[in-house]
């Protein structure tokens, strides 16, 4: 098992795993028809500005787990003294490699990276499977977010 920071040549696989994550959650209908290309291009841009990082677990030259950290500065944070906040995403482990602690290992690497970037707040969208790990790390549910779905 190799734990490492992703390189640019890993991005195509990371994008495939992100799409698989949406498929496993039954949410692939949310993705655009060209999502593979648009995600790849966006990640290339973020990597070039050092606003994103992914950590990987590789077994027998196959990426089996991934976790990403992102620096964001959208409204209203861009008006704060500390303009950037951290976001954790792309937490995914191939189904045949789950329940081995890989997500926890990568999650902790991403947390370390985000803290080293000086963020004072980290956000994420939690699945039911991941909620316990996040709560154990000190995350809490923020009920101030409200969503209106327009059909």
Phi, psi and omega in degrees: 000132177241130174250126184205162173283140179291151175247168181305323182288355175269348189298323179298319178291321178300317178297317178300318179292324177298315179296320177298324177301315178296319179297314179300327180275358182073026184244015183297339178294343178282339186277143178289161181298331180254030186300324181300316180289317183290322177295313180303312181296319179294317180294323176300317179296313180297319179296319182295332179264003180059039179257003179210152175211149171233145172245147188231153165243128184239131176231126181051044177067019176242129175284116185255343179209150183214151172211139183239148174237138184227141173259123184237152179217042181282175181293137004267000186300328181297347178260356182278166175299313174260104192282336185256147170231161180267150176224132177255130180211180178059032176282107184209137174233132176305141189305322183287354180245010183284164178068031178240006179085007183295318180299319180297317179301311183290322177304315180294324176297316180296317177303314179300316180298313181297317178298321179294339178276355175088012179290152180248354177216139178232133180240162174198164172253120188259135169277165177300321180296325185268347187306317182298316180299317182291317178297321178299329180276358177106000178288148175230158179284132178255111183271012181277345178283131178235144184229135172244121177263123181253125183256000000 
